[in-house]
Amino acid sequence: MQSYARGVWWLAAVFCSLAVGQGSAKTAAHLPKVDRVDHYEPLSYNTRPLADKHDRISRGVIWEPQIRKLHLQFTAYGRSFNLHLRPSTGGPFSPGAKFTVNGKPTTSYDPASFYEGEVQGDPSSHVTGHVIGGVFSGVLKTSGGTYHVEKTQKYFSNHKDLSFHSFIYHEDDVQFPDHRAGCVVNGTVWRQLTELQATAVPLETGRLKRSSKNGAESLGSVRGKRALTNTGGNFCHMRVAVDHLFFSQIGGGNEQDTFAEVVTAFNLVQEIYSTTDFDGDGAQDFITPSIGQFDLLTLDSPNYRFADSSIAVSEFLDRWSQDDHTMFCLALLLTNRDFADGVLGLAWVAQPPGGNRGGICEDRVRLSVGERSLNTGIVTYTNYGNRQPRAVSVVTIAHELGHNFGSPHDSQGGRCSPGGSSGNFIMFPQATNGRQTNNNRFSPCSREDIRNVLQSTKSDCFATEAFCGNAVLEEGEECDVDRCCDNSTCTLLAGNECSSQQECCDLNCMIITDNRTDCRGQTDCALTSFCKYPFIMCVTSTLVLVCASLKGMWWYRNYY
């Protein structure tokens, strides 16, 4: 096996977490324990108003941008949270993303349930998450740190008997894994895997090599930066799937909640990748793993290979790799199994051409045991009997995809595993809680390894297509999946002036001419904004003097 400066490149890499203590007494004694969370506060607000308003928005009863908003207020951590939410204009989806249950298309997941917004009074805040059944579940990034809101059904089998439907915890309350010992990997397993990898022979089928279509530019080119990948594309279209244990135990047996849980986490993972500067030129590279197909698998799935609840982690990855994933950049399977030795994930590591096969864009290969797809990885949400909080799962998914993108583990010590108050980086071999500065960043070593893979022919499946069809209004699109739109081309239908996703567009897809129309409500830092014909979006809000010096007013856009 070929060796490199950072040590041996294995065909696969594991991510482990060591057992931690049984929690803290910080949470009130009458509340049930949440695994790996020292303190949380229950939420039990009335869900009916939020459910009714969301239902009207998702059914298209409410089209006016100025009132297509949700407001949720609750008290926790000694403060009031007043969330202002609107249907998301982003999301971790590829164009025409498909959702299936047991191989059949489903409408169980409603993209309209995905919201974004801010916490009133906190101009630097950003909120993302889902509203299902009137319950919000998501992430609140605030000036005081990050809060996670999760549903009780993920952690408590008796959740219907509880007096609260969800709970909130701060990133500082996530237990930090014990790093006093290393992650021990069974040597026999490694030997078997490396011997198997040595038999890999590429098949002659080959994947479609993607490049710019119809003159479309990559996001990097549009923003004035040379694209990093071989194709000039930025998007790694993925297949994401969950098995029956994830569905029943993490999603509570509810299809929509299962999809939403993964989409919320994957959105955070996508943000980590798209904002990373892999080539070291001082600007983010917009490398974007995205969900092209999301499959919910149960025991009723055709040719289901994961019914056994005691599959070893290497066997689990191998069974997932038996599927043909050639149409995708990567394929990730999520489960809720307690693998031996605290393993949280396993993935094939990408290398530049000439190295071992596996990782992004890898074609189907023939091994001594049969045909396999090596552009795969798996992640579990449980280890040592404890369910992982979302904050930990996000880092775990980012870690396994990091292997697929070309990074081995960060070596112990040195600049790439500094430890200390800033913590270790994403590719540290043991799990982190995601709360320290470095936990959600790639180390200089990882960025270099990933850059070497992205700049090679290894990245030849990265796509440059616009995200037409994902209900996200993006640069180069006039509209995207709304009543004003030709959804096949993301252009306005004849006679229409604007998209219903734009703030100053009326029910008839015409620009609002009445300059008295309210398009953005008053906040603690800004006065009410009004449409100003002929502008389609809200003009800049007038800032309140006391807040004028605050940073983070990024959503107050000026269209004069």
C-alpha positions as CSV (number, residue, x, y, z in Angstrom):
1,M,0.0,0.0,0.0
2,Q,1.3,3.4,-1.0
3,S,2.2,5.7,1.9
4,Y,2.2,9.5,2.0
5,A,3.4,12.3,4.2
6,R,0.6,12.0,6.7
7,G,1.2,8.3,7.1
8,V,-0.6,5.3,5.6
9,W,-3.7,6.0,3.4
10,W,-6.2,3.3,4.3
11,L,-9.0,2.3,2.0
12,A,-11.4,3.2,4.8
13,A,-11.3,5.2,8.0
14,V,-13.2,4.9,11.2
15,F,-14.5,7.6,13.6
16,C,-14.7,6.6,17.2
17,S,-15.9,8.1,20.5
18,L,-15.0,6.9,23.9
19,A,-17.5,6.3,26.7
20,V,-18.2,9.4,28.8
21,G,-19.9,9.9,32.2
22,Q,-23.6,9.4,32.8
23,G,-24.4,13.1,32.6
24,S,-24.7,16.0,34.9
25,A,-27.1,17.1,37.7
26,K,-27.6,20.4,36.0
27,T,-30.9,19.4,34.4
28,A,-33.8,19.5,36.8
29,A,-34.2,16.2,38.7
30,H,-37.8,15.6,37.5
31,L,-36.8,15.7,33.8
32,P,-35.7,12.6,32.0
33,K,-32.0,12.4,31.1
34,V,-30.9,13.2,27.5
35,D,-27.9,11.3,26.4
36,R,-24.7,13.3,26.2
37,V,-26.4,16.6,27.1
38,D,-25.7,18.0,30.6
39,H,-28.5,20.5,30.6
40,Y,-31.6,21.2,28.6
41,E,-34.9,23.1,29.0
42,P,-38.3,21.7,28.0
43,L,-40.5,23.5,25.5
44,S,-44.3,23.1,25.7
45,Y,-45.8,26.0,23.8
46,N,-49.2,25.8,22.0
47,T,-48.5,24.2,18.6
48,R,-51.9,24.9,17.0
49,P,-51.3,28.5,15.8
50,L,-47.9,27.6,14.3
51,A,-49.4,24.5,12.6
52,D,-52.3,26.4,11.1
53,K,-50.1,29.2,9.7
54,H,-47.6,26.7,8.3
55,D,-50.4,24.7,6.7
56,R,-51.8,27.8,4.9
57,I,-48.3,28.7,3.7
58,S,-47.5,25.2,2.4
59,R,-50.8,24.9,0.6
60,G,-50.4,28.2,-1.2
61,V,-53.3,29.9,0.6
62,I,-50.8,32.6,1.6
63,W,-48.6,33.8,-1.2
64,E,-47.8,37.4,-0.2
65,P,-44.1,37.4,0.9
66,Q,-44.8,40.0,3.6
67,I,-47.1,37.6,5.4
68,R,-45.6,34.3,4.5
69,K,-43.8,34.3,7.8
70,L,-44.1,32.4,11.1
71,H,-43.5,33.9,14.5
72,L,-42.6,31.7,17.5
73,Q,-41.9,32.9,21.0
74,F,-40.7,30.8,23.9
75,T,-38.7,31.3,27.1
76,A,-35.6,29.3,28.0
77,Y,-32.2,29.8,29.6
78,G,-33.5,32.9,31.4
79,R,-34.4,34.8,28.2
80,S,-37.1,35.1,25.6
81,F,-36.6,33.7,22.1
82,N,-38.7,35.4,19.5
83,L,-38.1,33.6,16.2
84,H,-39.1,35.3,12.9
85,L,-39.2,32.5,10.3
86,R,-39.8,32.5,6.5
87,P,-39.8,29.6,4.0
88,S,-36.2,28.9,3.3
89,T,-34.5,30.2,0.2
90,G,-31.7,27.7,0.7
91,G,-31.4,24.1,1.6
92,P,-29.0,21.2,1.0
93,F,-30.8,19.9,-2.1
94,S,-29.7,19.1,-5.6
95,P,-31.8,20.1,-8.6
96,G,-34.8,17.9,-8.8
97,A,-34.0,16.1,-5.6
98,K,-36.0,12.9,-5.1
99,F,-37.4,11.4,-1.9
100,T,-38.4,7.8,-1.8
101,V,-39.7,5.3,0.8
102,N,-38.7,1.7,0.0
103,G,-37.8,2.7,-3.5
104,K,-41.0,4.4,-4.4
105,P,-41.4,8.2,-4.8
106,T,-43.0,9.8,-1.8
107,T,-44.5,13.2,-0.9
108,S,-43.9,12.6,2.8
109,Y,-41.2,15.3,3.0
110,D,-42.5,18.8,2.3
111,P,-39.7,21.2,1.5
112,A,-42.0,24.0,2.5
113,S,-41.6,22.8,6.1
114,F,-38.0,24.0,6.0
115,Y,-37.7,27.6,7.4
116,E,-34.9,30.1,8.1
117,G,-34.9,33.4,9.9
118,E,-33.5,35.2,12.9
119,V,-34.0,35.8,16.6
120,Q,-35.6,39.2,17.1
121,G,-33.2,41.6,18.8
122,D,-30.1,39.7,17.8
123,P,-28.9,41.1,14.4
124,S,-26.2,38.5,14.0
125,S,-28.5,35.5,14.5
126,H,-29.5,32.9,12.0
127,V,-32.2,30.3,12.5
128,T,-32.8,27.2,10.3
129,G,-35.1,24.2,10.9
130,H,-38.5,22.5,10.3
131,V,-42.0,23.1,11.4
132,I,-43.9,19.9,11.5
133,G,-47.2,19.5,13.4
134,G,-46.7,23.0,14.9
135,V,-43.4,22.0,16.5
136,F,-40.2,23.7,15.5
137,S,-37.0,21.6,15.4
138,G,-33.7,23.2,14.3
139,V,-30.7,25.4,15.1
140,L,-30.4,28.9,16.5
141,K,-27.1,30.5,15.9
142,T,-27.0,33.6,18.1
143,S,-24.5,36.1,19.4
144,G,-24.5,34.0,22.6
145,G,-23.6,30.8,20.9
146,T,-25.5,28.0,19.2
147,Y,-28.7,26.4,20.5
148,H,-30.2,23.2,19.2
149,V,-34.0,22.5,19.4
150,E,-34.9,18.8,19.1
151,K,-38.0,16.8,19.4
152,T,-38.6,14.5,22.4
153,Q,-39.4,11.5,20.2
154,K,-35.7,11.1,19.2
155,Y,-34.7,10.4,22.8
156,F,-37.7,9.1,24.7
157,S,-39.8,6.1,23.8
158,N,-42.6,7.5,26.1
159,H,-42.5,10.9,24.5
160,K,-46.3,11.0,24.1
161,D,-46.6,10.8,27.9
162,L,-44.3,13.8,28.5
163,S,-45.5,17.3,29.3
164,F,-43.3,18.8,26.6
165,H,-42.9,18.1,22.9
166,S,-39.4,19.4,22.4
167,F,-36.4,20.8,24.2
168,I,-33.5,23.3,23.8
169,Y,-29.9,23.0,24.7
170,H,-26.8,25.2,24.3
171,E,-23.7,23.9,22.6
172,D,-21.8,24.3,25.8
173,D,-24.0,21.7,27.4
174,V,-23.0,18.9,25.1
175,Q,-20.7,16.5,26.8
176,F,-17.1,16.5,25.7
177,P,-15.9,13.0,24.7
178,D,-13.1,11.5,26.8
179,H,-9.8,11.8,24.9
180,R,-7.5,10.1,27.4
181,A,-7.2,7.1,25.2
182,G,-6.9,6.5,21.5
183,C,-9.4,4.8,19.2
184,V,-8.3,1.2,18.9
185,V,-9.2,-0.5,15.6
186,N,-9.1,-4.2,15.3
187,G,-6.0,-5.1,13.3
188,T,-7.6,-8.2,11.7
189,V,-10.4,-5.9,10.3
190,W,-7.8,-3.6,8.8
191,R,-5.9,-6.4,7.3
192,Q,-9.1,-7.9,5.7
193,L,-10.1,-4.5,4.3
194,T,-6.7,-3.7,2.8
195,E,-6.4,-7.1,1.3
196,L,-9.9,-6.7,-0.2
197,Q,-9.0,-3.2,-1.6
198,A,-5.9,-4.6,-3.3
199,T,-8.2,-6.7,-5.5
200,A,-10.1,-3.6,-6.9
201,V,-10.3,-3.5,-10.7
202,P,-12.4,-0.7,-12.4
203,L,-15.3,-1.8,-14.5
204,E,-15.5,-0.5,-18.0
205,T,-19.0,1.1,-17.6
206,G,-17.7,4.4,-16.4
207,R,-19.9,7.3,-15.2
208,L,-21.0,10.3,-17.1
209,K,-18.3,12.9,-16.9
210,R,-20.2,16.1,-16.0
211,S,-19.2,19.5,-17.2
212,S,-20.8,22.9,-17.8
213,K,-24.1,22.6,-19.7
214,N,-25.6,25.3,-21.9
215,G,-22.9,27.6,-20.9
216,A,-23.7,27.5,-17.3
217,E,-21.0,28.7,-15.0
218,S,-20.0,27.3,-11.7
219,L,-20.8,29.2,-8.5
220,G,-17.1,29.8,-8.0
221,S,-16.8,31.4,-11.5
222,V,-19.9,33.5,-11.0
223,R,-18.4,35.0,-7.8
224,G,-15.2,35.8,-9.5
225,K,-13.1,32.9,-8.3
226,R,-11.6,30.1,-10.3
227,A,-13.3,26.9,-9.7
228,L,-11.3,24.4,-7.6
229,T,-12.4,21.1,-9.2
230,N,-11.4,19.4,-12.4
231,T,-14.8,20.0,-14.0
232,G,-15.1,23.6,-12.8
233,G,-18.2,22.4,-10.8
234,N,-18.9,22.9,-7.1
235,F,-21.7,20.4,-6.4
236,C,-21.3,16.9,-5.2
237,H,-24.7,15.3,-5.7
238,M,-25.2,12.6,-3.1
239,R,-27.5,9.7,-2.4
240,V,-28.5,9.8,1.3
241,A,-30.4,7.0,2.9
242,V,-31.5,5.9,6.4
243,D,-32.2,2.3,7.5
244,H,-35.1,0.9,9.4
245,L,-33.5,1.5,12.8
246,F,-32.9,5.1,12.1
247,F,-36.4,5.5,10.9
248,S,-38.0,3.8,13.9
249,Q,-35.7,5.1,16.7
250,I,-34.5,8.5,15.5
251,G,-37.4,9.5,13.3
252,G,-40.0,7.9,15.7
253,G,-41.5,5.9,12.8
254,N,-42.7,9.2,11.2
255,E,-41.5,9.6,7.6
256,Q,-41.6,13.4,7.6
257,D,-39.8,13.7,10.9
258,T,-37.1,11.3,9.6
259,F,-36.5,13.3,6.5
260,A,-36.5,16.6,8.4
261,E,-34.0,15.4,11.0
262,V,-31.4,14.5,8.4
263,V,-32.1,17.6,6.3
264,T,-31.5,19.8,9.3
265,A,-28.2,18.2,10.1
266,F,-27.1,18.0,6.5
267,N,-27.8,21.7,6.0
268,L,-25.2,22.4,8.7
269,V,-22.7,19.9,7.2
270,Q,-23.2,21.6,3.8
271,E,-22.4,25.0,5.4
272,I,-19.1,23.7,6.8
273,Y,-18.0,22.6,3.3
274,S,-19.3,25.5,1.3
275,T,-17.6,28.1,3.5
276,T,-14.2,26.4,3.7
277,D,-11.2,27.8,1.9
278,F,-9.6,24.6,0.7
279,D,-7.0,26.1,-1.7
280,G,-5.7,28.7,0.8
281,D,-6.3,31.8,-1.4
282,G,-8.3,33.5,1.4
283,A,-11.8,33.0,-0.2
284,Q,-14.3,30.2,0.4
285,D,-14.5,27.7,-2.4
286,F,-18.3,26.9,-2.3
287,I,-17.6,23.1,-2.4
288,T,-21.1,21.9,-1.8
289,P,-22.2,18.3,-1.0
290,S,-26.0,18.2,-1.7
291,I,-28.8,15.7,-1.4
292,G,-29.7,14.5,-4.9
293,Q,-31.8,11.5,-3.7
294,F,-33.0,10.7,-0.2
295,D,-34.1,7.1,0.4
296,L,-36.0,5.9,3.5
297,L,-35.4,2.2,3.8
298,T,-37.4,-0.2,6.0
299,L,-37.7,-3.9,6.4
300,D,-40.1,-3.9,3.5
301,S,-37.5,-2.5,1.1
302,P,-36.8,-4.7,-1.9
303,N,-33.6,-6.7,-1.5
304,Y,-33.0,-5.2,1.9
305,R,-29.6,-6.1,3.3
306,F,-29.7,-4.5,6.8
307,A,-32.4,-6.4,8.7
308,D,-29.9,-8.0,11.0
309,S,-29.4,-5.7,14.0
310,S,-26.0,-7.0,14.9
311,I,-24.0,-6.4,11.6
312,A,-20.4,-5.4,12.2
313,V,-19.4,-2.0,11.0
314,S,-17.1,-3.2,8.2
315,E,-19.8,-5.6,7.0
316,F,-22.4,-2.8,7.2
317,L,-20.3,-0.6,4.9
318,D,-19.7,-3.5,2.5
319,R,-23.4,-4.2,2.2
320,W,-24.1,-0.6,1.5
321,S,-21.3,-0.6,-1.1
322,Q,-23.0,-3.5,-2.9
323,D,-25.6,-1.1,-4.3
324,D,-24.6,0.7,-7.5
325,H,-24.0,4.3,-6.6
326,T,-22.4,5.3,-9.9
327,M,-25.0,8.0,-10.6
328,F,-23.9,9.9,-7.5
329,C,-20.8,11.7,-6.3
330,L,-21.2,10.0,-2.9
331,A,-23.6,7.7,-1.1
332,L,-24.1,8.0,2.7
333,L,-26.2,5.6,4.8
334,L,-27.3,6.6,8.3
335,T,-28.3,4.2,11.0
336,N,-28.8,3.9,14.8
337,R,-26.6,0.9,15.6
338,D,-24.2,0.5,18.5
339,F,-21.1,-0.7,16.7
340,A,-18.2,-2.2,18.6
341,D,-15.4,-0.1,20.0
342,G,-17.4,3.1,19.9
343,V,-17.2,3.4,16.1
344,L,-19.5,6.2,14.9
345,G,-18.7,6.0,11.2
346,L,-16.8,4.3,8.4
347,A,-15.9,5.6,4.9
348,W,-13.7,4.9,1.9
349,V,-10.9,7.5,1.6
350,A,-10.3,9.3,-1.6
351,Q,-6.8,9.8,-3.1
352,P,-5.5,11.5,-6.1
353,P,-5.1,9.4,-9.3
354,G,-2.4,6.7,-8.7
355,G,-3.5,6.0,-5.2
356,N,-6.1,3.6,-3.8
357,R,-9.6,3.6,-5.2
358,G,-12.5,5.0,-3.2
359,G,-14.2,8.3,-2.2
360,I,-15.8,11.0,-4.4
361,C,-16.7,10.2,-8.0
362,E,-15.3,6.7,-7.8
363,D,-16.5,4.4,-10.5
364,R,-17.9,0.9,-9.8
365,V,-15.1,-1.6,-9.2
366,R,-14.8,-5.4,-9.2
367,L,-13.3,-6.9,-6.0
368,S,-12.5,-10.5,-5.1
369,V,-15.9,-10.7,-3.4
370,G,-17.8,-9.1,-6.3
371,E,-18.7,-5.7,-7.7
372,R,-18.8,-2.7,-5.3
373,S,-19.2,1.0,-5.2
374,L,-16.5,2.6,-3.1
375,N,-17.9,6.2,-3.1
376,T,-19.7,5.3,0.1
377,G,-19.8,6.0,3.8
378,I,-21.9,5.1,6.9
379,V,-22.7,7.0,10.1
380,T,-24.5,5.9,13.3
381,Y,-26.3,8.1,15.7
382,T,-25.6,5.8,18.8
383,N,-22.6,4.5,20.5
384,Y,-21.9,3.0,23.9
385,G,-25.6,2.9,24.4
386,N,-26.0,6.7,24.1
387,R,-27.9,8.5,21.4
388,Q,-25.8,11.3,19.9
389,P,-27.1,14.9,20.1
390,R,-27.4,16.7,16.7
391,A,-24.4,18.8,17.5
392,V,-22.2,15.6,17.6
393,S,-23.9,14.0,14.6
394,V,-23.2,17.0,12.4
395,V,-19.5,16.8,13.1
396,T,-19.6,13.0,12.6
397,I,-21.2,13.3,9.1
398,A,-18.8,16.1,8.1
399,H,-15.9,13.8,9.3
400,E,-16.9,10.8,7.2
401,L,-17.5,12.9,4.2
402,G,-14.0,14.4,4.9
403,H,-12.6,10.9,4.3
404,N,-14.6,10.6,1.1
405,F,-13.2,13.9,0.0
406,G,-9.6,12.8,0.6
407,S,-8.6,13.5,4.1
408,P,-7.2,10.8,6.5
409,H,-7.3,11.4,10.2
410,D,-5.4,14.3,11.7
411,S,-2.2,13.1,13.3
412,Q,-1.9,13.4,17.1
413,G,-0.1,16.6,18.1
414,G,1.2,19.5,16.1
415,R,-0.8,22.2,14.3
416,C,-3.4,19.8,13.0
417,S,-4.4,18.4,16.4
418,P,-3.7,21.3,18.7
419,G,-6.3,20.5,21.4
420,G,-6.4,23.1,24.1
421,S,-9.2,25.7,24.5
422,S,-9.9,25.8,20.7
423,G,-10.2,22.1,20.5
424,N,-9.3,19.7,17.6
425,F,-10.5,19.8,14.0
426,I,-13.1,17.8,12.2
427,M,-10.7,15.0,11.1
428,F,-9.5,14.3,14.6
429,P,-10.0,10.5,15.0
430,Q,-12.2,10.8,18.1
431,A,-15.6,12.5,18.3
432,T,-15.9,16.1,19.5
433,N,-19.0,17.8,20.8
434,G,-18.9,20.5,18.2
435,R,-18.8,23.4,20.6
436,Q,-15.1,24.4,20.4
437,T,-13.8,26.7,17.7
438,N,-11.9,24.1,15.7
439,N,-14.6,21.3,16.0
440,N,-16.4,22.5,12.9
441,R,-13.4,23.4,10.8
442,F,-10.9,21.4,8.7
443,S,-7.3,21.5,9.8
444,P,-4.6,22.8,7.5
445,C,-3.5,19.2,6.8
446,S,-7.1,18.1,5.9
447,R,-7.6,21.2,3.6
448,E,-4.4,20.4,1.7
449,D,-5.3,16.7,1.3
450,I,-8.8,17.5,0.1
451,R,-7.5,20.2,-2.2
452,N,-5.1,17.7,-3.9
453,V,-8.1,15.4,-4.6
454,L,-10.4,18.2,-5.8
455,Q,-7.8,19.6,-8.2
456,S,-7.2,16.2,-9.8
457,T,-9.3,14.2,-12.3
458,K,-10.7,12.5,-9.2
459,S,-13.4,15.3,-9.0
460,D,-14.7,14.7,-12.5
461,C,-18.3,14.2,-11.4
462,F,-18.7,17.6,-9.7
463,A,-21.6,19.4,-11.4
464,T,-22.0,23.0,-12.4
465,E,-25.8,23.0,-13.1
466,A,-27.9,25.6,-11.5
467,F,-30.2,24.3,-8.7
468,C,-33.3,24.6,-10.8
469,G,-36.2,22.7,-9.3
470,N,-35.3,22.8,-5.6
471,A,-37.6,25.8,-4.7
472,V,-34.5,27.9,-4.1
473,L,-34.3,31.2,-5.9
474,E,-30.7,31.5,-6.9
475,E,-28.4,33.6,-9.0
476,G,-29.3,33.2,-12.7
477,E,-32.9,32.1,-12.0
478,E,-36.0,34.3,-12.4
479,C,-38.0,31.9,-10.2
480,D,-37.9,28.3,-8.8
481,V,-41.0,26.2,-8.2
482,D,-43.7,28.7,-7.5
483,R,-47.0,29.8,-9.1
484,C,-45.3,32.4,-11.3
485,C,-42.8,30.0,-12.7
486,D,-42.1,27.6,-15.5
487,N,-40.6,25.1,-13.1
488,S,-38.8,23.2,-15.8
489,T,-36.6,26.2,-16.8
490,C,-36.8,28.4,-13.7
491,T,-38.0,31.3,-15.9
492,L,-41.1,33.4,-15.4
493,L,-44.3,32.4,-17.2
494,A,-45.3,34.7,-20.0
495,G,-46.8,38.0,-18.7
496,N,-45.4,37.6,-15.1
497,E,-43.1,40.2,-13.7
498,C,-41.8,38.5,-10.6
499,S,-41.5,35.4,-8.5
500,S,-43.8,34.8,-5.5
501,Q,-40.6,34.2,-3.5
502,Q,-39.7,37.8,-3.9
503,E,-40.9,40.2,-1.2
504,C,-42.7,42.8,-3.3
505,C,-44.5,40.4,-5.7
506,D,-48.3,40.2,-5.5
507,L,-50.7,37.3,-5.9
508,N,-50.9,37.9,-9.7
509,C,-47.1,37.7,-10.1
510,M,-46.8,41.4,-10.7
511,I,-44.5,43.9,-8.9
512,I,-46.4,45.7,-6.1
513,T,-46.8,49.4,-7.0
514,D,-48.2,50.6,-3.7
515,N,-45.2,52.0,-1.8
516,R,-47.2,51.7,1.5
517,T,-47.0,47.9,1.4
518,D,-45.2,46.5,4.4
519,C,-42.6,43.9,3.3
520,R,-40.5,43.6,6.5
521,G,-41.7,44.0,10.0
522,Q,-40.2,46.2,12.7
523,T,-37.4,44.7,14.9
524,D,-35.5,46.0,17.9
525,C,-32.8,47.3,15.5
526,A,-34.8,48.4,12.4
527,L,-38.0,50.1,11.5
528,T,-40.7,48.6,9.3
529,S,-39.7,48.4,5.6
530,F,-42.0,49.1,2.6
531,C,-42.0,48.1,-1.0
532,K,-40.7,50.8,-3.3
533,Y,-41.8,50.3,-6.9
534,P,-40.2,49.2,-9.2
535,F,-38.0,47.2,-6.8
536,I,-38.9,43.5,-6.4
537,M,-37.3,43.0,-3.0
538,C,-37.5,45.1,0.2
539,V,-35.4,48.2,0.3
540,T,-32.9,48.8,3.1
541,S,-34.5,49.0,6.5
542,T,-34.0,52.2,8.5
543,L,-31.8,51.2,11.4
544,V,-32.5,52.2,14.9
545,L,-29.6,54.4,16.2
546,V,-28.8,52.1,19.2
547,C,-28.2,49.2,16.8
548,A,-26.6,51.0,14.0
549,S,-23.1,50.1,15.1
550,L,-23.8,46.4,15.4
551,K,-22.4,44.0,12.9
552,G,-24.3,41.3,11.2
553,M,-27.1,43.3,9.5
554,W,-26.5,41.2,6.4
555,W,-30.1,40.5,5.6
556,Y,-31.0,44.2,5.3
557,R,-30.4,44.4,1.6
558,N,-30.2,47.7,-0.4
559,Y,-32.0,47.6,-3.8
560,Y,-31.8,51.3,-4.6
